[in-house]
Amino acid sequence: MRSLCLVTRHPDAARIARPLELAGFSVAVAIPEDLAGDSAAPPASVILLDFRDVPGSAITTLARAYGEAAVLFALVPDDQLERIAPDTPVDDFALLSAQPAELARRVERSFWRRHGVDSENFVRCGALTIDLSNYRVTVDGESLVLTFKEYELLRFLAMNAGRVFTREQLLNRVWGYDYFGGARTVDVHIRRIRAKIEIHGHAFIETVRNVGYRLTPDARPETAA
């Protein structure tokens, strides 16, 4: 899940892919034209955009287009930062001339702030811990057994903790756009996941009435249905 898409058409930016791979990220390099139309949101947890390739009028729109991904701008010293409004939804900036270790750390920090995944590839949400490397879920240190789809749904909610998703969004993100099952599929899986993870008095998945679900370490049992 430590995936990064580097969007650039400049060789001096493309060379930083290797240091990021050494830091544990799976790196794909794309040019801006590759991300046009329906493919504008690649399946990556971090997007590193070469600021030289971003038109001033498109900065905010482009940064918002990537949904849950952490978005960083890759800069060169003479970039015109005044083009970036204070409310631009970007997580951080990184100089291409920086040492590889500094660049990797900035990406790591943005990844952690956005997804709650630490450098050891764990997602922690209160007493709930997901080991992404070993597909292992624990609550208060107790290992749980989930099916693959239950795990994928829980992982997605945990990596976007606090955010509400409709059943249709969860179907698209977890099952895929070509899945023809109904929203009832999500409800069934949520019920099964709750039966397994909500032990020792914990309640993690909250139902938002008439909307969908969200995962939070502070959900109270009486709000979870």
C-alpha positions in Angstrom: 0.0 0.0 0.0 3.0 2.3 0.1 2.5 3.3 -3.5 3.7 6.6 -5.0 3.0 8.1 -8.4 5.5 10.7 -9.6 4.0 12.9 -12.2 6.6 14.7 -14.3 8.0 15.1 -17.8 11.5 16.2 -16.5 14.4 13.8 -16.2 15.8 15.6 -13.2 12.6 14.7 -11.3 12.3 11.1 -12.6 15.7 10.3 -11.1 14.3 10.6 -7.6 12.2 7.5 -8.1 15.0 5.2 -7.0 15.6 6.8 -3.6 11.9 6.6 -2.9 11.9 2.9 -3.8 14.8 2.3 -1.4 12.6 4.0 1.3 10.0 1.3 0.7 7.6 2.9 -1.8 6.4 1.3 -5.0 7.0 4.1 -7.5 5.3 4.6 -10.8 6.4 7.5 -13.0 3.8 9.2 -15.3 3.7 12.3 -17.5 0.8 14.7 -17.0 -0.8 13.7 -20.3 -1.1 10.1 -19.0 -3.5 11.4 -16.3 -6.0 13.0 -18.5 -9.7 12.2 -18.4 -11.0 9.3 -16.4 -7.5 8.1 -15.4 -6.7 11.3 -13.5 -6.6 9.6 -10.2 -4.1 6.8 -10.3 -4.2 4.1 -7.6 -1.5 5.5 -5.4 -1.4 6.5 -1.7 1.0 9.4 -2.5 1.1 11.7 -5.5 4.2 13.7 -6.1 3.5 16.4 -8.7 6.2 18.3 -10.5 5.2 21.9 -9.9 6.7 22.9 -13.3 4.0 20.8 -15.0 1.1 22.3 -13.1 -0.6 25.4 -14.7 -1.4 28.1 -12.2 -5.1 27.9 -12.9 -5.2 24.2 -12.3 -3.3 23.9 -9.0 -6.2 23.6 -6.6 -8.3 21.5 -9.0 -5.5 19.1 -9.6 -4.5 18.7 -6.0 -8.2 17.9 -5.1 -8.5 15.4 -7.8 -6.6 12.7 -6.0 -9.1 12.0 -3.2 -7.5 10.1 -0.3 -3.9 10.2 -1.6 -1.4 12.5 0.0 -0.3 15.2 -2.5 3.1 16.8 -2.5 4.5 19.3 -5.0 8.1 18.7 -6.2 9.8 22.1 -6.6 13.0 23.6 -8.1 14.5 26.7 -6.5 13.1 29.2 -9.0 9.5 28.0 -8.9 7.0 30.8 -8.4 5.4 29.9 -5.0 3.1 32.8 -5.1 1.0 30.8 -7.6 0.0 28.6 -4.6 -2.9 29.9 -2.6 -2.8 29.4 1.2 -5.8 27.1 1.0 -4.4 24.8 -1.7 -5.2 21.3 -0.6 -1.6 20.0 -0.8 0.1 18.1 2.1 3.7 19.3 1.7 6.4 20.6 -0.7 9.7 18.9 -1.5 12.8 20.4 -3.3 14.1 18.2 -6.0 17.6 19.3 -5.1 17.2 18.0 -1.5 19.1 15.0 -0.2 17.3 11.8 -1.0 16.9 11.1 2.8 15.1 14.4 3.3 12.9 13.9 0.3 11.9 10.4 1.5 11.2 11.7 5.0 8.8 14.3 3.7 7.0 11.7 1.7 6.9 9.4 4.8 5.5 12.2 7.0 2.8 13.1 4.5 1.9 9.4 4.1 1.6 9.0 7.8 -0.5 12.2 8.3 -2.9 11.2 5.5 -3.1 7.4 6.0 -2.0 6.8 9.6 0.6 4.2 8.3 3.9 4.3 10.1 7.3 3.4 8.8 6.9 -0.2 9.8 3.7 -0.5 7.7 1.2 -0.6 10.5 -2.1 1.2 10.6 -3.2 2.0 14.2 -6.6 3.2 15.2 -7.0 3.1 18.9 -6.8 -0.5 20.1 -7.1 -1.7 16.5 -3.8 -2.4 14.6 -3.5 -3.6 11.0 -0.1 -5.0 9.9 -0.2 -4.3 6.2 2.9 -6.4 5.5 1.5 -9.6 6.9 -2.2 -9.0 6.5 -2.7 -9.3 10.2 -5.4 -7.6 12.3 -5.3 -7.3 16.1 -7.4 -5.7 18.8 -5.7 -5.1 22.1 -3.0 -7.5 20.8 -5.4 -10.3 20.1 -5.1 -11.7 16.6 -8.3 -11.9 14.5 -9.2 -14.0 11.5 -10.8 -12.1 8.6 -11.6 -13.1 5.0 -9.7 -11.3 2.3 -12.6 -9.0 1.4 -13.3 -8.2 5.1 -9.7 -7.3 5.5 -9.7 -5.1 2.4 -12.8 -3.2 3.6 -11.4 -2.8 7.1 -8.1 -1.7 5.7 -9.6 0.9 3.5 -11.8 2.4 6.3 -8.8 2.4 8.7 -6.5 4.2 6.2 -9.2 6.8 5.9 -10.3 6.9 9.5 -12.8 9.6 10.4 -14.0 10.0 6.8 -17.6 8.9 5.9 -18.1 6.7 2.8 -21.3 5.8 1.2 -22.1 2.1 0.4 -21.6 2.9 -3.3 -18.2 4.4 -2.7 -17.1 1.4 -0.7 -18.3 -0.9 -3.4 -16.3 1.0 -6.0 -13.1 1.3 -3.9 -13.0 -2.2 -2.4 -14.9 -4.4 -4.8 -14.1 -2.5 -8.0 -16.0 -0.5 -10.6 -17.0 -3.7 -12.5 -18.6 -5.3 -9.5 -22.4 -5.7 -10.0 -23.4 -6.6 -6.4 -25.7 -4.3 -4.5 -25.1 -2.1 -1.5 -26.4 -4.9 0.7 -23.0 -6.5 0.1 -21.4 -3.7 2.1 -23.8 -4.0 5.0 -23.2 -7.8 5.3 -19.5 -7.4 5.4 -19.6 -4.5 7.9 -21.8 -6.7 10.2 -19.3 -9.6 9.9 -16.3 -7.3 10.5 -18.0 -5.8 13.6 -18.6 -9.2 15.0 -14.9 -9.9 14.8 -13.2 -6.6 15.8 -15.6 -5.0 18.2 -14.5 -7.0 21.3 -13.4 -6.0 24.8 -16.0 -3.2 24.7 -14.6 -1.5 21.6 -16.7 -0.1 18.8 -14.8 1.0 15.8 -17.2 1.3 12.9 -19.9 4.0 13.1 -23.0 4.0 11.0 -23.8 7.5 9.7 -27.6 7.4 9.2 -28.7 7.7 5.6 -25.1 8.1 4.4 -22.8 5.2 5.1 -20.0 4.2 7.4 -16.8 5.5 8.9 -14.1 4.1 11.2 -13.0 5.9 14.3 -11.1 4.8 17.4 -13.7 6.7 19.5 -17.0 5.3 18.2 -19.3 4.5 21.0 -21.2 1.2 21.0 -24.6 2.9 21.1 -23.8 4.7 17.8 -22.8 1.6 15.9 -25.6 -0.2 14.2 
